[in-house]
Amino acid sequence: MERCPTCNTKYKGALTCRRCKTDLRPLLDIEEKSRTHYNAAAAAFACNDFKKMFLHAKRSFSLMHTPENCRLFACSALLIRRFDIALTLAI
């Protein structure tokens, strides 16, 4: 997270926004869960378990729509031959 979603001030690493005092823990938890699923998908790829990779990549992308998560999800969809999903992510 680069900015507070409430007041748009620059994020400084605290659990609450320094300006508006918004509790940022739920958003930080979502980012952490997304990262955990991303890493699990990468580990599944290393083990050639592409269905597991797809499930973790899908979850990671559903939590955070980042370019990295999108690429991982699209690649995992290709590996399990779900071309329809890969094509929709490429658009």
N, CA, C and O atoms as a DFTB+ gen file, in Angstrom:
364 C
 N C O
     1  1       0.852      -1.167       0.000
     2  2       0.000       0.000       0.000
     3  2       0.902       1.236       0.000
     4  3       1.825       1.369       0.804
     5  1       0.601       2.106      -0.910
     6  2       1.394       3.325      -1.018
     7  2       0.721       4.533      -0.374
     8  3       1.388       5.452       0.099
     9  1      -0.610       4.517      -0.364
    10  2      -1.356       5.648       0.169
    11  2      -2.544       5.158       0.974
    12  3      -3.060       4.063       0.754
    13  1      -2.964       5.989       1.907
    14  2      -4.152       5.694       2.706
    15  2      -5.369       5.743       1.777
    16  3      -5.523       6.707       1.028
    17  1      -6.233       4.732       1.810
    18  2      -7.407       4.744       0.936
    19  2      -8.454       5.771       1.350
    20  3      -9.327       6.105       0.549
    21  1      -8.390       6.273       2.561
    22  2      -9.378       7.236       3.041
    23  2      -9.000       8.668       2.695
    24  3      -9.801       9.406       2.122
    25  1      -7.780       9.060       3.043
    26  2      -7.401      10.473       2.861
    27  2      -6.283      10.673       1.828
    28  3      -5.908      11.807       1.531
    29  1      -5.762       9.588       1.292
    30  2      -4.754       9.629       0.224
    31  2      -3.391      10.161       0.665
    32  3      -2.588      10.561      -0.178
    33  1      -3.122      10.171       1.953
    34  2      -1.803      10.583       2.408
    35  2      -0.818       9.434       2.209
    36  3      -1.223       8.273       2.152
    37  1       0.445       9.746       2.106
    38  2       1.467       8.726       1.871
    39  2       1.557       7.779       3.068
    40  3       1.582       8.210       4.221
    41  1       1.604       6.484       2.770
    42  2       1.669       5.463       3.812
    43  2       3.085       5.397       4.372
    44  3       4.057       5.326       3.619
    45  1       3.194       5.421       5.696
    46  2       4.503       5.445       6.356
    47  2       4.833       4.141       7.094
    48  3       5.860       4.073       7.771
    49  1       3.999       3.117       6.984
    50  2       4.302       1.846       7.616
    51  2       3.617       1.595       8.946
    52  3       3.851       0.556       9.565
    53  1       2.787       2.505       9.399
    54  2       2.086       2.338      10.675
    55  2       0.787       1.564      10.459
    56  3       0.328       1.405       9.328
    57  1       0.204       1.087      11.553
    58  2      -1.051       0.349      11.474
    59  2      -2.267       1.266      11.343
    60  3      -3.347       0.820      10.956
    61  1      -2.088       2.537      11.663
    62  2      -3.147       3.529      11.474
    63  2      -2.578       4.697      10.684
    64  3      -1.388       5.003      10.765
    65  1      -3.442       5.336       9.927
    66  2      -3.027       6.492       9.135
    67  2      -2.653       7.642      10.072
    68  3      -3.358       7.919      11.042
    69  1      -1.569       8.284       9.776
    70  2      -1.105       9.377      10.634
    71  2      -2.004      10.608      10.521
    72  3      -2.073      11.407      11.455
    73  1      -2.688      10.768       9.400
    74  2      -3.523      11.951       9.214
    75  2      -4.962      11.727       9.688
    76  3      -5.471      12.492      10.507
    77  1      -5.619      10.679       9.174
    78  2      -7.052      10.505       9.460
    79  2      -7.337       9.409      10.494
    80  3      -8.486       9.204      10.882
    81  1      -6.294       8.712      10.934
    82  2      -6.407       7.676      11.974
    83  2      -7.231       6.452      11.530
    84  3      -7.779       5.741      12.372
    85  1      -7.318       6.211      10.232
    86  2      -7.994       5.015       9.731
    87  2      -7.175       3.786      10.099
    88  3      -5.950       3.785       9.973
    89  1      -7.857       2.746      10.553
    90  2      -7.201       1.482      10.874
    91  2      -6.865       0.776       9.558
    92  3      -7.765       0.403       8.805
    93  1      -5.583       0.593       9.284
    94  2      -5.130       0.002       8.028
    95  2      -4.864      -1.490       8.134
    96  3      -4.482      -2.116       7.146
    97  1      -5.058      -2.077       9.317
    98  2      -4.764      -3.498       9.512
    99  2      -5.535      -4.418       8.574
   100  3      -4.939      -5.358       8.050
   101  1      -6.829      -4.200       8.330
   102  2      -7.522      -5.103       7.396
   103  2      -6.904      -5.103       5.993
   104  3      -6.797      -6.154       5.360
   105  1      -6.505      -3.941       5.516
   106  2      -5.880      -3.862       4.197
   107  2      -4.505      -4.507       4.193
   108  3      -4.132      -5.169       3.225
   109  1      -3.755      -4.320       5.258
   110  2      -2.443      -4.942       5.360
   111  2      -2.565      -6.461       5.438
   112  3      -1.721      -7.182       4.907
   113  1      -3.613      -6.947       6.099
   114  2      -3.861      -8.391       6.166
   115  2      -4.176      -8.954       4.783
   116  3      -3.713     -10.039       4.431
   117  1      -4.954      -8.224       4.008
   118  2      -5.278      -8.660       2.648
   119  2      -4.020      -8.733       1.798
   120  3      -3.833      -9.693       1.050
   121  1      -3.155      -7.732       1.904
   122  2      -1.901      -7.752       1.159
   123  2      -1.050      -8.951       1.551
   124  3      -0.460      -9.601       0.688
   125  1      -0.982      -9.250       2.837
   126  2      -0.194     -10.380       3.320
   127  2      -0.764     -11.710       2.822
   128  3      -0.010     -12.591       2.411
   129  1      -2.081     -11.858       2.856
   130  2      -2.701     -13.088       2.356
   131  2      -2.448     -13.253       0.856
   132  3      -2.194     -14.361       0.383
   133  1      -2.519     -12.161       0.122
   134  2      -2.249     -12.218      -1.309
   135  2      -0.810     -12.661      -1.565
   136  3      -0.552     -13.492      -2.436
   137  1       0.109     -12.105      -0.807
   138  2       1.525     -12.481      -0.947
   139  2       1.742     -13.959      -0.608
   140  3       2.514     -14.649      -1.273
   141  1       1.053     -14.435       0.433
   142  2       1.177     -15.835       0.833
   143  2       0.680     -16.758      -0.279
   144  3       1.325     -17.760      -0.585
   145  1      -0.449     -16.429      -0.877
   146  2      -0.969     -17.242      -1.980
   147  2      -0.073     -17.151      -3.206
   148  3       0.108     -18.141      -3.914
   149  1       0.482     -15.989      -3.463
   150  2       1.413     -15.826      -4.589
   151  2       2.623     -16.748      -4.406
   152  3       3.024     -17.447      -5.336
   153  1       3.193     -16.742      -3.212
   154  2       4.355     -17.595      -2.938
   155  2       3.994     -19.069      -3.003
   156  3       4.796     -19.877      -3.469
   157  1       2.796     -19.438      -2.543
   158  2       2.343     -20.828      -2.623
   159  2       2.163     -21.250      -4.078
   160  3       2.464     -22.389      -4.435
   161  1       1.679     -20.344      -4.915
   162  2       1.530     -20.647      -6.338
   163  2       2.894     -20.848      -6.991
   164  3       3.063     -21.747      -7.814
   165  1       3.858     -20.022      -6.630
   166  2       5.208     -20.175      -7.175
   167  2       5.832     -21.496      -6.724
   168  3       6.520     -22.153      -7.505
   169  1       5.598     -21.885      -5.481
   170  2       6.114     -23.155      -4.973
   171  2       5.442     -24.328      -5.679
   172  3       6.098     -25.325      -5.980
   173  1       4.154     -24.221      -5.944
   174  2       3.438     -25.282      -6.659
   175  2       3.964     -25.410      -8.087
   176  3       4.055     -26.516      -8.619
   177  1       4.308     -24.291      -8.703
   178  2       4.896     -24.329     -10.046
   179  2       6.224     -25.083     -10.024
   180  3       6.509     -25.877     -10.921
   181  1       7.020     -24.835      -9.014
   182  2       8.315     -25.513      -8.910
   183  2       8.152     -27.024      -8.751
   184  3       9.032     -27.793      -9.136
   185  1       7.029     -27.440      -8.188
   186  2       6.743     -28.874      -7.994
   187  2       5.910     -29.449      -9.137
   188  3       5.489     -30.603      -9.063
   189  1       5.664     -28.672     -10.189
   190  2       4.840     -29.081     -11.330
   191  2       3.414     -29.452     -10.937
   192  3       2.789     -30.292     -11.585
   193  1       2.904     -28.836      -9.889
   194  2       1.525     -29.044      -9.468
   195  2       0.710     -27.842      -9.962
   196  3       0.457     -26.893      -9.219
   197  1       0.310     -27.911     -11.224
   198  2      -0.282     -26.751     -11.875
   199  2      -1.705     -26.451     -11.406
   200  3      -2.118     -25.292     -11.403
   201  1      -2.454     -27.468     -11.015
   202  2      -3.801     -27.204     -10.490
   203  2      -3.729     -26.445      -9.164
   204  3      -4.508     -25.524      -8.917
   205  1      -2.791     -26.845      -8.326
   206  2      -2.599     -26.141      -7.056
   207  2      -2.091     -24.719      -7.325
   208  3      -2.497     -23.767      -6.659
   209  1      -1.206     -24.594      -8.301
   210  2      -0.705     -23.277      -8.687
   211  2      -1.869     -22.387      -9.122
   212  3      -1.950     -21.223      -8.728
   213  1      -2.767     -22.944      -9.936
   214  2      -3.920     -22.183     -10.419
   215  2      -4.795     -21.712      -9.267
   216  3      -5.216     -20.555      -9.243
   217  1      -5.071     -22.588      -8.315
   218  2      -5.926     -22.215      -7.190
   219  2      -5.317     -21.095      -6.353
   220  3      -6.014     -20.161      -5.958
   221  1      -4.004     -21.192      -6.082
   222  2      -3.350     -20.144      -5.297
   223  2      -3.229     -18.840      -6.089
   224  3      -3.408     -17.757      -5.532
   225  1      -2.927     -18.941      -7.377
   226  2      -2.817     -17.738      -8.209
   227  2      -4.165     -17.036      -8.324
   228  3      -4.241     -15.808      -8.294
   229  1      -5.223     -17.825      -8.454
   230  2      -6.576     -17.260      -8.536
   231  2      -6.926     -16.517      -7.249
   232  3      -7.475     -15.416      -7.290
   233  1      -6.607     -17.119      -6.122
   234  2      -6.896     -16.482      -4.831
   235  2      -6.074     -15.214      -4.649
   236  3      -6.587     -14.195      -4.190
   237  1      -4.794     -15.281      -5.011
   238  2      -3.931     -14.111      -4.892
   239  2      -4.459     -12.955      -5.741
   240  3      -4.485     -11.806      -5.299
   241  1      -4.876     -13.273      -6.956
   242  2      -5.397     -12.236      -7.854
   243  2      -6.729     -11.687      -7.364
   244  3      -7.016     -10.502      -7.536
   245  1      -7.545     -12.547      -6.752
   246  2      -8.838     -12.068      -6.252
   247  2      -8.658     -11.112      -5.071
   248  3      -9.487     -10.230      -4.848
   249  1      -7.587     -11.289      -4.329
   250  2      -7.330     -10.408      -3.186
   251  2      -6.719      -9.075      -3.608
   252  3      -7.059      -8.023      -3.067
   253  1      -5.810      -9.136      -4.584
   254  2      -5.141      -7.916      -5.054
   255  2      -4.942      -7.987      -6.559
   256  3      -4.280      -8.894      -7.062
   257  1      -5.507      -7.041      -7.266
   258  2      -5.372      -6.999      -8.721
   259  2      -4.103      -6.232      -9.097
   260  3      -4.155      -5.056      -9.455
   261  1      -2.979      -6.914      -9.009
   262  2      -1.707      -6.313      -9.409
   263  2      -1.253      -6.945     -10.722
   264  3      -1.697      -8.045     -11.051
   265  1      -0.390      -6.286     -11.474
   266  2       0.110      -6.882     -12.718
   267  2       0.820      -8.231     -12.480
   268  3       0.692      -9.151     -13.288
   269  1       1.558      -8.339     -11.381
   270  2       2.260      -9.588     -11.087
   271  2       1.277     -10.726     -10.832
   272  3       1.452     -11.835     -11.337
   273  1       0.238     -10.438     -10.039
   274  2      -0.774     -11.447      -9.759
   275  2      -1.533     -11.833     -11.026
   276  3      -1.875     -13.000     -11.216
   277  1      -1.791     -10.869     -11.877
   278  2      -2.494     -11.137     -13.129
   279  2      -1.660     -12.048     -14.029
   280  3      -2.190     -13.000     -14.602
   281  1      -0.377     -11.769     -14.158
   282  2       0.504     -12.606     -14.984
   283  2       0.582     -14.025     -14.447
   284  3       0.514     -14.985     -15.215
   285  1       0.725     -14.163     -13.136
   286  2       0.797     -15.488     -12.529
   287  2      -0.504     -16.254     -12.750
   288  3      -0.476     -17.441     -13.072
   289  1      -1.621     -15.595     -12.584
   290  2      -2.920     -16.226     -12.785
   291  2      -3.093     -16.650     -14.244
   292  3      -3.558     -17.757     -14.515
   293  1      -2.727     -15.787     -15.175
   294  2      -2.841     -16.112     -16.599
   295  2      -1.941     -17.290     -16.976
   296  3      -2.364     -18.187     -17.706
   297  1      -0.717     -17.287     -16.485
   298  2       0.206     -18.393     -16.781
   299  2      -0.300     -19.706     -16.197
   300  3      -0.205     -20.752     -16.839
   301  1      -0.833     -19.653     -14.993
   302  2      -1.354     -20.874     -14.386
   303  2      -2.579     -21.376     -15.150
   304  3      -2.779     -22.584     -15.276
   305  1      -3.392     -20.460     -15.655
   306  2      -4.551     -20.862     -16.458
   307  2      -4.095     -21.542     -17.748
   308  3      -4.695     -22.527     -18.179
   309  1      -3.051     -21.027     -18.352
   310  2      -2.519     -21.668     -19.557
   311  2      -1.995     -23.071     -19.258
   312  3      -2.200     -23.996     -20.045
   313  1      -1.330     -23.224     -18.139
   314  2      -0.738     -24.522     -17.797
   315  2      -1.780     -25.604     -17.535
   316  3      -1.500     -26.787     -17.722
   317  1      -2.981     -25.214     -17.103
   318  2      -4.030     -26.216     -16.907
   319  2      -5.027     -26.197     -18.065
   320  3      -6.111     -26.775     -17.977
   321  1      -4.649     -25.531     -19.135
   322  2      -5.421     -25.491     -20.372
   323  2      -6.777     -24.804     -20.220
   324  3      -7.755     -25.194     -20.859
   325  1      -6.826     -23.778     -19.369
   326  2      -8.021     -22.939     -19.238
   327  2      -7.778     -21.663     -20.046
   328  3      -7.583     -20.578     -19.497
   329  1      -7.798     -21.832     -21.351
   330  2      -7.465     -20.743     -22.260
   331  2      -8.465     -19.600     -22.181
   332  3      -8.105     -18.446     -22.414
   333  1      -9.724     -19.907     -21.853
   334  2     -10.738     -18.857     -21.739
   335  2     -10.380     -17.859     -20.636
   336  3     -10.539     -16.651     -20.805
   337  1      -9.901     -18.371     -19.522
   338  2      -9.506     -17.495     -18.407
   339  2      -8.264     -16.695     -18.781
   340  3      -8.196     -15.490     -18.538
   341  1      -7.283     -17.373     -19.374
   342  2      -6.046     -16.689     -19.771
   343  2      -6.333     -15.558     -20.768
   344  3      -5.726     -14.490     -20.686
   345  1      -7.239     -15.788     -21.687
   346  2      -7.573     -14.755     -22.665
   347  2      -8.273     -13.563     -22.020
   348  3      -7.996     -12.420     -22.382
   349  1      -9.158     -13.806     -21.088
   350  2      -9.846     -12.688     -20.444
   351  2      -8.883     -11.860     -19.599
   352  3      -9.082     -10.656     -19.436
   353  1      -7.846     -12.492     -19.063
   354  2      -6.860     -11.746     -18.274
   355  2      -5.930     -10.932     -19.161
   356  3      -5.399      -9.907     -18.733
   357  1      -5.733     -11.384     -20.395
   358  2      -4.824     -10.692     -21.307
   359  2      -5.446      -9.424     -21.883
   360  3      -4.734      -8.548     -22.372
   361  1      -6.756      -9.325     -21.825
   362  2      -7.440      -8.175     -22.429
   363  2      -7.416      -6.979     -21.516
   364  3      -7.946      -5.924     -21.867
